[in-house]
Amino acid sequence: MEDLLKFLIGPLVTDVKKVKIEKFQEDKNIRFVVSVPKEDIAKVIGKNGKMIKSIKNLLKVRAIKENVFAFVEVIEV
């Protein structure tokens, strides 16, 4: 699932190397913490949060397919 998250966020940021994705897993719960540079945070969140909602929905579909629960948190670096 981390590869899907990288694939979705990659085109939105200016430098992919500055984006850091951390994965925390407890049983069937997976939490991803995505650290995004300050200049790109608006692109990742999108207008009225539409972009991050879409990313979360796509990740949720993948999580259901893998029989787990996934949560994404975006923080500014």
Distance bins in CASP14 RR format, pairs under 12 A and 6 or more apart:
PFRMAT RR
TARGET T0000
AUTHOR 0000-0000-0000
RMODE 2
METHOD distances of the structure
MODEL  1
1 7 0 0 0 0 0 1 0 0 0 0 0
1 8 0 0 0 0 0 1 0 0 0 0 0
1 21 0 0 0 0 1 0 0 0 0 0 0
1 23 0 0 0 0 1 0 0 0 0 0 0
1 25 0 0 0 0 0 1 0 0 0 0 0
1 30 1 0 0 1 0 0 0 0 0 0 0
1 31 0 0 0 0 0 1 0 0 0 0 0
1 32 1 0 0 1 0 0 0 0 0 0 0
1 55 0 0 0 0 0 1 0 0 0 0 0
1 56 0 0 0 0 0 1 0 0 0 0 0
1 58 0 0 0 0 0 1 0 0 0 0 0
1 59 1 0 0 1 0 0 0 0 0 0 0
1 60 0 0 0 0 0 1 0 0 0 0 0
1 61 0 0 0 0 0 1 0 0 0 0 0
1 62 1 0 1 0 0 0 0 0 0 0 0
1 63 1 0 0 1 0 0 0 0 0 0 0
1 64 0 0 0 0 0 1 0 0 0 0 0
1 65 0 0 0 0 1 0 0 0 0 0 0
1 66 1 0 0 1 0 0 0 0 0 0 0
1 67 0 0 0 0 0 1 0 0 0 0 0
1 68 0 0 0 0 1 0 0 0 0 0 0
1 69 0 0 0 0 0 1 0 0 0 0 0
1 70 1 0 0 1 0 0 0 0 0 0 0
1 71 0 0 0 0 0 1 0 0 0 0 0
1 72 0 0 0 0 1 0 0 0 0 0 0
2 8 0 0 0 0 0 1 0 0 0 0 0
2 9 0 0 0 0 0 1 0 0 0 0 0
2 19 0 0 0 0 0 1 0 0 0 0 0
2 20 0 0 0 0 0 1 0 0 0 0 0
2 21 1 0 1 0 0 0 0 0 0 0 0
2 22 0 0 0 0 1 0 0 0 0 0 0
2 23 1 0 1 0 0 0 0 0 0 0 0
2 24 0 0 0 0 0 1 0 0 0 0 0
2 25 0 0 0 0 0 1 0 0 0 0 0
2 30 0 0 0 0 1 0 0 0 0 0 0
2 31 0 0 0 0 0 1 0 0 0 0 0
2 32 1 0 0 1 0 0 0 0 0 0 0
2 33 0 0 0 0 0 1 0 0 0 0 0
2 34 0 0 0 0 0 1 0 0 0 0 0
2 59 0 0 0 0 1 0 0 0 0 0 0
2 62 0 0 0 0 0 1 0 0 0 0 0
2 63 0 0 0 0 0 1 0 0 0 0 0
2 66 0 0 0 0 0 1 0 0 0 0 0
2 70 0 0 0 0 0 1 0 0 0 0 0
2 72 0 0 0 0 0 1 0 0 0 0 0
3 9 0 0 0 0 0 1 0 0 0 0 0
3 10 0 0 0 0 0 1 0 0 0 0 0
3 21 0 0 0 0 1 0 0 0 0 0 0
3 23 0 0 0 0 0 1 0 0 0 0 0
3 32 0 0 0 0 0 1 0 0 0 0 0
3 59 0 0 0 0 0 1 0 0 0 0 0
3 62 0 0 0 0 1 0 0 0 0 0 0
4 10 0 0 0 0 0 1 0 0 0 0 0
4 21 0 0 0 0 0 1 0 0 0 0 0
4 30 0 0 0 0 0 1 0 0 0 0 0
4 32 0 0 0 0 0 1 0 0 0 0 0
4 55 0 0 0 0 1 0 0 0 0 0 0
4 56 0 0 0 0 0 1 0 0 0 0 0
4 57 0 0 0 0 0 1 0 0 0 0 0
4 58 1 0 0 1 0 0 0 0 0 0 0
4 59 1 0 0 1 0 0 0 0 0 0 0
4 60 0 0 0 0 0 1 0 0 0 0 0
4 61 0 0 0 0 1 0 0 0 0 0 0
4 62 1 0 1 0 0 0 0 0 0 0 0
4 63 0 0 0 0 1 0 0 0 0 0 0
4 65 0 0 0 0 0 1 0 0 0 0 0
4 66 0 0 0 0 0 1 0 0 0 0 0
4 70 0 0 0 0 1 0 0 0 0 0 0
4 72 0 0 0 0 0 1 0 0 0 0 0
5 12 0 0 0 0 0 1 0 0 0 0 0
5 16 0 0 0 0 0 1 0 0 0 0 0
5 19 0 0 0 0 1 0 0 0 0 0 0
5 20 0 0 0 0 0 1 0 0 0 0 0
5 21 1 0 1 0 0 0 0 0 0 0 0
5 22 0 0 0 0 0 1 0 0 0 0 0
5 23 0 0 0 0 1 0 0 0 0 0 0
5 30 0 0 0 0 0 1 0 0 0 0 0
5 31 0 0 0 0 0 1 0 0 0 0 0
5 32 1 0 1 0 0 0 0 0 0 0 0
5 33 0 0 0 0 0 1 0 0 0 0 0
5 34 1 0 0 1 0 0 0 0 0 0 0
5 36 0 0 0 0 0 1 0 0 0 0 0
5 44 0 0 0 0 0 1 0 0 0 0 0
5 52 0 0 0 0 0 1 0 0 0 0 0
5 55 1 0 0 1 0 0 0 0 0 0 0
5 56 0 0 0 0 1 0 0 0 0 0 0
5 58 0 0 0 0 1 0 0 0 0 0 0
5 59 1 0 0 1 0 0 0 0 0 0 0
5 60 0 0 0 0 0 1 0 0 0 0 0
5 62 0 0 0 0 1 0 0 0 0 0 0
5 63 0 0 0 0 0 1 0 0 0 0 0
5 70 0 0 0 0 1 0 0 0 0 0 0
5 71 0 0 0 0 0 1 0 0 0 0 0
5 72 1 0 0 1 0 0 0 0 0 0 0
5 73 0 0 0 0 0 1 0 0 0 0 0
5 74 0 0 0 0 0 1 0 0 0 0 0
6 12 0 0 0 0 0 1 0 0 0 0 0
6 13 0 0 0 0 0 1 0 0 0 0 0
6 16 1 0 0 1 0 0 0 0 0 0 0
6 17 0 0 0 0 0 1 0 0 0 0 0
6 19 1 0 0 1 0 0 0 0 0 0 0
6 20 0 0 0 0 0 1 0 0 0 0 0
6 21 1 0 0 1 0 0 0 0 0 0 0
6 23 0 0 0 0 0 1 0 0 0 0 0
6 32 0 0 0 0 0 1 0 0 0 0 0
6 34 0 0 0 0 1 0 0 0 0 0 0
6 55 0 0 0 0 0 1 0 0 0 0 0
6 59 0 0 0 0 0 1 0 0 0 0 0
7 16 0 0 0 0 0 1 0 0 0 0 0
7 19 0 0 0 0 0 1 0 0 0 0 0
7 21 0 0 0 0 0 1 0 0 0 0 0
7 55 0 0 0 0 0 1 0 0 0 0 0
7 58 0 0 0 0 1 0 0 0 0 0 0
7 59 0 0 0 0 0 1 0 0 0 0 0
7 62 0 0 0 0 0 1 0 0 0 0 0
8 16 0 0 0 0 0 1 0 0 0 0 0
8 19 0 0 0 0 0 1 0 0 0 0 0
8 21 0 0 0 0 0 1 0 0 0 0 0
8 32 0 0 0 0 0 1 0 0 0 0 0
8 34 0 0 0 0 0 1 0 0 0 0 0
8 43 0 0 0 0 0 1 0 0 0 0 0
8 44 0 0 0 0 1 0 0 0 0 0 0
8 51 0 0 0 0 1 0 0 0 0 0 0
8 52 0 0 0 0 1 0 0 0 0 0 0
8 54 0 0 0 0 1 0 0 0 0 0 0
8 55 1 0 1 0 0 0 0 0 0 0 0
8 56 0 0 0 0 1 0 0 0 0 0 0
8 57 0 0 0 0 0 1 0 0 0 0 0
8 58 1 0 0 1 0 0 0 0 0 0 0
8 59 1 0 0 1 0 0 0 0 0 0 0
8 61 0 0 0 0 0 1 0 0 0 0 0
8 62 0 0 0 0 0 1 0 0 0 0 0
8 72 0 0 0 0 1 0 0 0 0 0 0
8 74 0 0 0 0 0 1 0 0 0 0 0
9 15 0 0 0 0 0 1 0 0 0 0 0
9 16 0 0 0 0 1 0 0 0 0 0 0
9 18 0 0 0 0 0 1 0 0 0 0 0
9 19 1 0 0 1 0 0 0 0 0 0 0
9 20 0 0 0 0 0 1 0 0 0 0 0
9 21 1 0 0 1 0 0 0 0 0 0 0
9 32 0 0 0 0 0 1 0 0 0 0 0
9 34 1 0 0 1 0 0 0 0 0 0 0
9 35 0 0 0 0 0 1 0 0 0 0 0
9 36 1 0 0 1 0 0 0 0 0 0 0
9 37 0 0 0 0 0 1 0 0 0 0 0
9 40 0 0 0 0 1 0 0 0 0 0 0
9 41 0 0 0 0 0 1 0 0 0 0 0
9 43 0 0 0 0 1 0 0 0 0 0 0
9 44 1 0 0 1 0 0 0 0 0 0 0
9 45 0 0 0 0 0 1 0 0 0 0 0
9 46 0 0 0 0 0 1 0 0 0 0 0
9 51 0 0 0 0 1 0 0 0 0 0 0
9 52 0 0 0 0 1 0 0 0 0 0 0
9 54 0 0 0 0 0 1 0 0 0 0 0
9 55 1 0 0 1 0 0 0 0 0 0 0
9 56 0 0 0 0 0 1 0 0 0 0 0
9 58 0 0 0 0 0 1 0 0 0 0 0
9 59 0 0 0 0 0 1 0 0 0 0 0
9 72 0 0 0 0 1 0 0 0 0 0 0
9 74 0 0 0 0 1 0 0 0 0 0 0
10 16 1 0 1 0 0 0 0 0 0 0 0
10 17 0 0 0 0 0 1 0 0 0 0 0
10 18 0 0 0 0 0 1 0 0 0 0 0
10 19 1 0 0 1 0 0 0 0 0 0 0
10 21 0 0 0 0 0 1 0 0 0 0 0
10 34 0 0 0 0 0 1 0 0 0 0 0
10 36 0 0 0 0 0 1 0 0 0 0 0
10 40 0 0 0 0 1 0 0 0 0 0 0
10 43 0 0 0 0 0 1 0 0 0 0 0
10 44 0 0 0 0 1 0 0 0 0 0 0
10 51 0 0 0 0 0 1 0 0 0 0 0
10 55 0 0 0 0 0 1 0 0 0 0 0
11 19 0 0 0 0 0 1 0 0 0 0 0
11 40 0 0 0 0 0 1 0 0 0 0 0
11 43 0 0 0 0 1 0 0 0 0 0 0
11 44 0 0 0 0 0 1 0 0 0 0 0
11 51 0 0 0 0 0 1 0 0 0 0 0
11 55 0 0 0 0 0 1 0 0 0 0 0
12 19 0 0 0 0 1 0 0 0 0 0 0
12 34 0 0 0 0 0 1 0 0 0 0 0
12 36 0 0 0 0 1 0 0 0 0 0 0
12 37 0 0 0 0 0 1 0 0 0 0 0
12 39 0 0 0 0 0 1 0 0 0 0 0
12 40 1 0 0 1 0 0 0 0 0 0 0
12 41 0 0 0 0 1 0 0 0 0 0 0
12 42 0 0 0 0 1 0 0 0 0 0 0
12 43 1 0 1 0 0 0 0 0 0 0 0
12 44 1 0 1 0 0 0 0 0 0 0 0
12 45 0 0 0 0 1 0 0 0 0 0 0
12 46 0 0 0 0 1 0 0 0 0 0 0
12 51 1 0 0 1 0 0 0 0 0 0 0
12 52 0 0 0 0 1 0 0 0 0 0 0
12 54 0 0 0 0 0 1 0 0 0 0 0
12 55 0 0 0 0 1 0 0 0 0 0 0
12 74 0 0 0 0 0 1 0 0 0 0 0
13 19 1 0 1 0 0 0 0 0 0 0 0
13 20 0 0 0 0 0 1 0 0 0 0 0
13 21 0 0 0 0 0 1 0 0 0 0 0
13 34 0 0 0 0 0 1 0 0 0 0 0
13 35 0 0 0 0 0 1 0 0 0 0 0
13 36 1 0 0 1 0 0 0 0 0 0 0
13 37 1 0 0 1 0 0 0 0 0 0 0
13 38 0 0 0 0 0 1 0 0 0 0 0
13 39 0 0 0 0 1 0 0 0 0 0 0
13 40 1 0 1 0 0 0 0 0 0 0 0
13 41 0 0 0 0 1 0 0 0 0 0 0
13 42 0 0 0 0 0 1 0 0 0 0 0
13 43 1 0 0 1 0 0 0 0 0 0 0
13 44 1 0 0 1 0 0 0 0 0 0 0
13 45 0 0 0 0 0 1 0 0 0 0 0
13 51 0 0 0 0 0 1 0 0 0 0 0
13 74 0 0 0 0 0 1 0 0 0 0 0
13 77 0 0 0 0 0 1 0 0 0 0 0
14 36 0 0 0 0 0 1 0 0 0 0 0
14 37 1 0 0 1 0 0 0 0 0 0 0
14 38 0 0 0 0 0 1 0 0 0 0 0
14 39 1 0 0 1 0 0 0 0 0 0 0
14 40 1 0 1 0 0 0 0 0 0 0 0
14 41 0 0 0 0 0 1 0 0 0 0 0
14 42 0 0 0 0 0 1 0 0 0 0 0
14 43 0 0 0 0 1 0 0 0 0 0 0
14 44 0 0 0 0 0 1 0 0 0 0 0
15 36 0 0 0 0 0 1 0 0 0 0 0
15 37 1 0 0 1 0 0 0 0 0 0 0
15 39 0 0 0 0 1 0 0 0 0 0 0
15 40 0 0 0 0 1 0 0 0 0 0 0
15 77 0 0 0 0 0 1 0 0 0 0 0
16 34 0 0 0 0 0 1 0 0 0 0 0
16 36 0 0 0 0 0 1 0 0 0 0 0
16 37 0 0 0 0 0 1 0 0 0 0 0
16 40 0 0 0 0 1 0 0 0 0 0 0
16 44 0 0 0 0 0 1 0 0 0 0 0
17 35 0 0 0 0 0 1 0 0 0 0 0
17 37 0 0 0 0 0 1 0 0 0 0 0
17 40 0 0 0 0 0 1 0 0 0 0 0
18 34 0 0 0 0 0 1 0 0 0 0 0
18 35 0 0 0 0 1 0 0 0 0 0 0
18 36 1 0 0 1 0 0 0 0 0 0 0
18 37 1 0 1 0 0 0 0 0 0 0 0
18 38 0 0 0 0 0 1 0 0 0 0 0
18 39 0 0 0 0 1 0 0 0 0 0 0
18 40 1 0 0 1 0 0 0 0 0 0 0
18 41 0 0 0 0 0 1 0 0 0 0 0
18 44 0 0 0 0 0 1 0 0 0 0 0
18 76 0 0 0 0 0 1 0 0 0 0 0
18 77 1 0 0 1 0 0 0 0 0 0 0
19 32 0 0 0 0 0 1 0 0 0 0 0
19 33 0 0 0 0 0 1 0 0 0 0 0
19 34 1 0 0 1 0 0 0 0 0 0 0
19 35 1 0 0 1 0 0 0 0 0 0 0
19 36 1 0 1 0 0 0 0 0 0 0 0
19 37 1 0 0 1 0 0 0 0 0 0 0
19 39 0 0 0 0 0 1 0 0 0 0 0
19 40 1 0 0 1 0 0 0 0 0 0 0
19 41 0 0 0 0 0 1 0 0 0 0 0
19 43 0 0 0 0 0 1 0 0 0 0 0
19 44 0 0 0 0 1 0 0 0 0 0 0
19 74 0 0 0 0 0 1 0 0 0 0 0
19 75 0 0 0 0 0 1 0 0 0 0 0
19 76 0 0 0 0 0 1 0 0 0 0 0
19 77 0 0 0 0 1 0 0 0 0 0 0
20 32 0 0 0 0 0 1 0 0 0 0 0
20 33 0 0 0 0 1 0 0 0 0 0 0
20 34 1 0 0 1 0 0 0 0 0 0 0
20 35 1 0 1 0 0 0 0 0 0 0 0
20 36 0 0 0 0 1 0 0 0 0 0 0
20 37 0 0 0 0 1 0 0 0 0 0 0
20 74 0 0 0 0 0 1 0 0 0 0 0
20 75 0 0 0 0 1 0 0 0 0 0 0
20 76 0 0 0 0 0 1 0 0 0 0 0
20 77 1 0 0 1 0 0 0 0 0 0 0
21 30 0 0 0 0 0 1 0 0 0 0 0
21 31 0 0 0 0 0 1 0 0 0 0 0
21 32 1 0 1 0 0 0 0 0 0 0 0
21 33 1 0 0 1 0 0 0 0 0 0 0
21 34 1 0 1 0 0 0 0 0 0 0 0
21 35 1 0 0 1 0 0 0 0 0 0 0
21 36 0 0 0 0 1 0 0 0 0 0 0
21 44 0 0 0 0 0 1 0 0 0 0 0
21 55 0 0 0 0 0 1 0 0 0 0 0
21 59 0 0 0 0 0 1 0 0 0 0 0
21 72 0 0 0 0 1 0 0 0 0 0 0
21 73 0 0 0 0 0 1 0 0 0 0 0
21 74 0 0 0 0 0 1 0 0 0 0 0
21 75 0 0 0 0 0 1 0 0 0 0 0
22 30 0 0 0 0 0 1 0 0 0 0 0
22 31 0 0 0 0 1 0 0 0 0 0 0
22 32 1 0 0 1 0 0 0 0 0 0 0
22 33 1 0 1 0 0 0 0 0 0 0 0
22 34 1 0 0 1 0 0 0 0 0 0 0
22 35 1 0 0 1 0 0 0 0 0 0 0
22 72 0 0 0 0 0 1 0 0 0 0 0
22 73 0 0 0 0 1 0 0 0 0 0 0
22 74 0 0 0 0 0 1 0 0 0 0 0
22 75 0 0 0 0 1 0 0 0 0 0 0
22 77 0 0 0 0 0 1 0 0 0 0 0
23 29 0 0 0 0 0 1 0 0 0 0 0
23 30 1 0 0 1 0 0 0 0 0 0 0
23 31 1 0 0 1 0 0 0 0 0 0 0
23 32 1 0 1 0 0 0 0 0 0 0 0
23 33 0 0 0 0 1 0 0 0 0 0 0
23 34 0 0 0 0 0 1 0 0 0 0 0
23 59 0 0 0 0 0 1 0 0 0 0 0
23 68 0 0 0 0 0 1 0 0 0 0 0
23 70 0 0 0 0 1 0 0 0 0 0 0
23 71 0 0 0 0 0 1 0 0 0 0 0
23 72 0 0 0 0 0 1 0 0 0 0 0
23 73 0 0 0 0 0 1 0 0 0 0 0
24 30 1 0 0 1 0 0 0 0 0 0 0
24 31 1 0 1 0 0 0 0 0 0 0 0
24 32 1 0 0 1 0 0 0 0 0 0 0
24 33 1 0 0 1 0 0 0 0 0 0 0
24 70 0 0 0 0 0 1 0 0 0 0 0
24 71 0 0 0 0 1 0 0 0 0 0 0
24 72 0 0 0 0 0 1 0 0 0 0 0
24 73 0 0 0 0 1 0 0 0 0 0 0
25 31 1 0 0 1 0 0 0 0 0 0 0
25 32 0 0 0 0 1 0 0 0 0 0 0
25 63 0 0 0 0 0 1 0 0 0 0 0
25 66 0 0 0 0 0 1 0 0 0 0 0
25 68 0 0 0 0 1 0 0 0 0 0 0
25 69 0 0 0 0 0 1 0 0 0 0 0
25 70 0 0 0 0 1 0 0 0 0 0 0
25 71 0 0 0 0 0 1 0 0 0 0 0
26 68 0 0 0 0 0 1 0 0 0 0 0
26 69 0 0 0 0 1 0 0 0 0 0 0
26 71 0 0 0 0 0 1 0 0 0 0 0
27 67 0 0 0 0 0 1 0 0 0 0 0
27 68 0 0 0 0 1 0 0 0 0 0 0
27 69 0 0 0 0 1 0 0 0 0 0 0
28 63 0 0 0 0 1 0 0 0 0 0 0
28 64 0 0 0 0 0 1 0 0 0 0 0
28 66 0 0 0 0 1 0 0 0 0 0 0
28 67 1 0 0 1 0 0 0 0 0 0 0
28 68 1 0 1 0 0 0 0 0 0 0 0
28 69 1 0 1 0 0 0 0 0 0 0 0
28 70 0 0 0 0 1 0 0 0 0 0 0
28 71 0 0 0 0 0 1 0 0 0 0 0
29 63 0 0 0 0 1 0 0 0 0 0 0
29 67 0 0 0 0 0 1 0 0 0 0 0
29 68 1 0 0 1 0 0 0 0 0 0 0
29 69 1 0 1 0 0 0 0 0 0 0 0
29 70 0 0 0 0 1 0 0 0 0 0 0
29 71 1 0 0 1 0 0 0 0 0 0 0
30 59 0 0 0 0 1 0 0 0 0 0 0
30 60 0 0 0 0 0 1 0 0 0 0 0
30 62 0 0 0 0 0 1 0 0 0 0 0
30 63 1 0 0 1 0 0 0 0 0 0 0
30 66 0 0 0 0 1 0 0 0 0 0 0
30 67 0 0 0 0 0 1 0 0 0 0 0
30 68 1 0 1 0 0 0 0 0 0 0 0
30 69 1 0 0 1 0 0 0 0 0 0 0
30 70 1 0 1 0 0 0 0 0 0 0 0
30 71 1 0 0 1 0 0 0 0 0 0 0
30 72 0 0 0 0 1 0 0 0 0 0 0
30 73 0 0 0 0 0 1 0 0 0 0 0
31 59 0 0 0 0 0 1 0 0 0 0 0
31 63 0 0 0 0 0 1 0 0 0 0 0
31 68 0 0 0 0 0 1 0 0 0 0 0
31 69 0 0 0 0 1 0 0 0 0 0 0
31 70 1 0 0 1 0 0 0 0 0 0 0
31 71 1 0 1 0 0 0 0 0 0 0 0
31 72 1 0 0 1 0 0 0 0 0 0 0
31 73 1 0 0 1 0 0 0 0 0 0 0
31 74 0 0 0 0 0 1 0 0 0 0 0
32 52 0 0 0 0 0 1 0 0 0 0 0
32 55 0 0 0 0 0 1 0 0 0 0 0
32 56 0 0 0 0 1 0 0 0 0 0 0
32 59 1 0 0 1 0 0 0 0 0 0 0
32 60 0 0 0 0 0 1 0 0 0 0 0
32 62 0 0 0 0 0 1 0 0 0 0 0
32 63 0 0 0 0 0 1 0 0 0 0 0
32 68 0 0 0 0 0 1 0 0 0 0 0
32 69 0 0 0 0 0 1 0 0 0 0 0
32 70 1 0 0 1 0 0 0 0 0 0 0
32 71 1 0 0 1 0 0 0 0 0 0 0
32 72 1 0 1 0 0 0 0 0 0 0 0
32 73 1 0 0 1 0 0 0 0 0 0 0
32 74 0 0 0 0 1 0 0 0 0 0 0
32 75 0 0 0 0 0 1 0 0 0 0 0
33 71 0 0 0 0 1 0 0 0 0 0 0
33 72 0 0 0 0 1 0 0 0 0 0 0
33 73 1 0 1 0 0 0 0 0 0 0 0
33 74 0 0 0 0 1 0 0 0 0 0 0
33 75 1 0 0 1 0 0 0 0 0 0 0
33 76 0 0 0 0 0 1 0 0 0 0 0
33 77 0 0 0 0 0 1 0 0 0 0 0
34 40 0 0 0 0 0 1 0 0 0 0 0
34 41 0 0 0 0 0 1 0 0 0 0 0
34 44 1 0 0 1 0 0 0 0 0 0 0
34 45 0 0 0 0 0 1 0 0 0 0 0
34 52 0 0 0 0 1 0 0 0 0 0 0
34 55 0 0 0 0 1 0 0 0 0 0 0
34 56 0 0 0 0 0 1 0 0 0 0 0
34 59 0 0 0 0 0 1 0 0 0 0 0
34 71 0 0 0 0 0 1 0 0 0 0 0
34 72 1 0 0 1 0 0 0 0 0 0 0
34 73 1 0 0 1 0 0 0 0 0 0 0
34 74 1 0 1 0 0 0 0 0 0 0 0
34 75 1 0 0 1 0 0 0 0 0 0 0
34 76 0 0 0 0 0 1 0 0 0 0 0
34 77 0 0 0 0 1 0 0 0 0 0 0
35 41 0 0 0 0 1 0 0 0 0 0 0
35 44 0 0 0 0 0 1 0 0 0 0 0
35 73 0 0 0 0 1 0 0 0 0 0 0
35 74 0 0 0 0 1 0 0 0 0 0 0
35 75 1 0 1 0 0 0 0 0 0 0 0
35 76 1 0 0 1 0 0 0 0 0 0 0
35 77 1 0 1 0 0 0 0 0 0 0 0
36 42 0 0 0 0 1 0 0 0 0 0 0
36 43 0 0 0 0 1 0 0 0 0 0 0
36 44 1 0 1 0 0 0 0 0 0 0 0
36 45 0 0 0 0 1 0 0 0 0 0 0
36 46 0 0 0 0 0 1 0 0 0 0 0
36 51 0 0 0 0 0 1 0 0 0 0 0
36 52 0 0 0 0 0 1 0 0 0 0 0
36 55 0 0 0 0 0 1 0 0 0 0 0
36 72 0 0 0 0 0 1 0 0 0 0 0
36 73 0 0 0 0 0 1 0 0 0 0 0
36 74 1 0 0 1 0 0 0 0 0 0 0
36 75 1 0 0 1 0 0 0 0 0 0 0
36 76 1 0 0 1 0 0 0 0 0 0 0
36 77 1 0 0 1 0 0 0 0 0 0 0
37 43 0 0 0 0 0 1 0 0 0 0 0
37 44 0 0 0 0 1 0 0 0 0 0 0
37 74 0 0 0 0 0 1 0 0 0 0 0
37 75 0 0 0 0 0 1 0 0 0 0 0
37 76 1 0 0 1 0 0 0 0 0 0 0
37 77 1 0 1 0 0 0 0 0 0 0 0
38 44 0 0 0 0 0 1 0 0 0 0 0
38 75 0 0 0 0 0 1 0 0 0 0 0
38 76 1 0 1 0 0 0 0 0 0 0 0
38 77 1 0 0 1 0 0 0 0 0 0 0
39 76 0 0 0 0 1 0 0 0 0 0 0
39 77 0 0 0 0 0 1 0 0 0 0 0
40 46 0 0 0 0 0 1 0 0 0 0 0
40 51 0 0 0 0 0 1 0 0 0 0 0
40 74 0 0 0 0 0 1 0 0 0 0 0
40 76 0 0 0 0 1 0 0 0 0 0 0
40 77 0 0 0 0 1 0 0 0 0 0 0
41 49 0 0 0 0 0 1 0 0 0 0 0
41 51 0 0 0 0 0 1 0 0 0 0 0
41 52 0 0 0 0 1 0 0 0 0 0 0
41 74 1 0 0 1 0 0 0 0 0 0 0
41 75 0 0 0 0 1 0 0 0 0 0 0
41 76 1 0 1 0 0 0 0 0 0 0 0
41 77 0 0 0 0 1 0 0 0 0 0 0
42 48 0 0 0 0 0 1 0 0 0 0 0
42 49 0 0 0 0 1 0 0 0 0 0 0
42 51 0 0 0 0 1 0 0 0 0 0 0
42 52 0 0 0 0 0 1 0 0 0 0 0
42 74 0 0 0 0 0 1 0 0 0 0 0
42 76 0 0 0 0 1 0 0 0 0 0 0
43 49 0 0 0 0 0 1 0 0 0 0 0
43 50 0 0 0 0 0 1 0 0 0 0 0
43 51 1 0 0 1 0 0 0 0 0 0 0
43 52 0 0 0 0 0 1 0 0 0 0 0
43 55 0 0 0 0 0 1 0 0 0 0 0
43 74 0 0 0 0 0 1 0 0 0 0 0
44 50 0 0 0 0 0 1 0 0 0 0 0
44 51 1 0 0 1 0 0 0 0 0 0 0
44 52 1 0 0 1 0 0 0 0 0 0 0
44 53 0 0 0 0 0 1 0 0 0 0 0
44 54 0 0 0 0 0 1 0 0 0 0 0
44 55 1 0 0 1 0 0 0 0 0 0 0
44 56 0 0 0 0 0 1 0 0 0 0 0
44 72 0 0 0 0 0 1 0 0 0 0 0
44 73 0 0 0 0 0 1 0 0 0 0 0
44 74 1 0 1 0 0 0 0 0 0 0 0
44 75 0 0 0 0 0 1 0 0 0 0 0
44 76 0 0 0 0 1 0 0 0 0 0 0
44 77 0 0 0 0 0 1 0 0 0 0 0
45 51 1 0 0 1 0 0 0 0 0 0 0
45 52 1 0 1 0 0 0 0 0 0 0 0
45 53 0 0 0 0 1 0 0 0 0 0 0
45 54 0 0 0 0 0 1 0 0 0 0 0
45 55 0 0 0 0 1 0 0 0 0 0 0
45 56 0 0 0 0 0 1 0 0 0 0 0
45 72 0 0 0 0 0 1 0 0 0 0 0
45 73 0 0 0 0 0 1 0 0 0 0 0
45 74 1 0 0 1 0 0 0 0 0 0 0
45 75 0 0 0 0 0 1 0 0 0 0 0
45 76 0 0 0 0 1 0 0 0 0 0 0
46 52 1 0 0 1 0 0 0 0 0 0 0
46 53 0 0 0 0 1 0 0 0 0 0 0
46 54 0 0 0 0 1 0 0 0 0 0 0
46 55 0 0 0 0 1 0 0 0 0 0 0
46 74 0 0 0 0 0 1 0 0 0 0 0
47 53 0 0 0 0 0 1 0 0 0 0 0
47 54 0 0 0 0 0 1 0 0 0 0 0
48 54 0 0 0 0 0 1 0 0 0 0 0
49 55 0 0 0 0 1 0 0 0 0 0 0
49 56 0 0 0 0 1 0 0 0 0 0 0
49 57 0 0 0 0 0 1 0 0 0 0 0
49 74 0 0 0 0 0 1 0 0 0 0 0
50 56 0 0 0 0 0 1 0 0 0 0 0
50 57 0 0 0 0 0 1 0 0 0 0 0
51 57 0 0 0 0 0 1 0 0 0 0 0
51 58 0 0 0 0 0 1 0 0 0 0 0
51 72 0 0 0 0 0 1 0 0 0 0 0
51 74 0 0 0 0 0 1 0 0 0 0 0
52 58 0 0 0 0 0 1 0 0 0 0 0
52 59 0 0 0 0 0 1 0 0 0 0 0
52 72 1 0 0 1 0 0 0 0 0 0 0
52 73 0 0 0 0 1 0 0 0 0 0 0
52 74 1 0 0 1 0 0 0 0 0 0 0
52 75 0 0 0 0 0 1 0 0 0 0 0
53 59 0 0 0 0 0 1 0 0 0 0 0
53 60 0 0 0 0 0 1 0 0 0 0 0
53 72 0 0 0 0 0 1 0 0 0 0 0
53 74 0 0 0 0 0 1 0 0 0 0 0
54 60 0 0 0 0 0 1 0 0 0 0 0
54 61 0 0 0 0 0 1 0 0 0 0 0
54 72 0 0 0 0 0 1 0 0 0 0 0
55 61 0 0 0 0 0 1 0 0 0 0 0
55 62 0 0 0 0 0 1 0 0 0 0 0
55 70 0 0 0 0 0 1 0 0 0 0 0
55 71 0 0 0 0 0 1 0 0 0 0 0
55 72 1 0 0 1 0 0 0 0 0 0 0
55 73 0 0 0 0 0 1 0 0 0 0 0
55 74 0 0 0 0 1 0 0 0 0 0 0
56 62 0 0 0 0 0 1 0 0 0 0 0
56 63 0 0 0 0 1 0 0 0 0 0 0
56 69 0 0 0 0 0 1 0 0 0 0 0
56 70 0 0 0 0 1 0 0 0 0 0 0
56 71 0 0 0 0 1 0 0 0 0 0 0
56 72 1 0 1 0 0 0 0 0 0 0 0
56 73 0 0 0 0 0 1 0 0 0 0 0
56 74 0 0 0 0 1 0 0 0 0 0 0
57 63 0 0 0 0 0 1 0 0 0 0 0
57 64 0 0 0 0 0 1 0 0 0 0 0
57 70 0 0 0 0 0 1 0 0 0 0 0
57 72 0 0 0 0 0 1 0 0 0 0 0
58 64 0 0 0 0 0 1 0 0 0 0 0
58 65 0 0 0 0 0 1 0 0 0 0 0
58 70 0 0 0 0 0 1 0 0 0 0 0
58 72 0 0 0 0 0 1 0 0 0 0 0
59 65 0 0 0 0 0 1 0 0 0 0 0
59 66 0 0 0 0 0 1 0 0 0 0 0
59 68 0 0 0 0 0 1 0 0 0 0 0
59 69 0 0 0 0 0 1 0 0 0 0 0
59 70 1 0 1 0 0 0 0 0 0 0 0
59 71 0 0 0 0 1 0 0 0 0 0 0
59 72 1 0 1 0 0 0 0 0 0 0 0
59 73 0 0 0 0 0 1 0 0 0 0 0
60 66 0 0 0 0 0 1 0 0 0 0 0
60 68 0 0 0 0 0 1 0 0 0 0 0
60 69 0 0 0 0 1 0 0 0 0 0 0
60 70 1 0 0 1 0 0 0 0 0 0 0
60 71 0 0 0 0 1 0 0 0 0 0 0
60 72 0 0 0 0 1 0 0 0 0 0 0
61 68 0 0 0 0 0 1 0 0 0 0 0
61 70 0 0 0 0 1 0 0 0 0 0 0
62 68 0 0 0 0 1 0 0 0 0 0 0
62 69 0 0 0 0 0 1 0 0 0 0 0
62 70 1 0 0 1 0 0 0 0 0 0 0
62 72 0 0 0 0 0 1 0 0 0 0 0
63 69 1 0 0 1 0 0 0 0 0 0 0
63 70 1 1 0 0 0 0 0 0 0 0 0
63 71 0 0 0 0 1 0 0 0 0 0 0
63 72 0 0 0 0 0 1 0 0 0 0 0
64 70 0 0 0 0 1 0 0 0 0 0 0
END
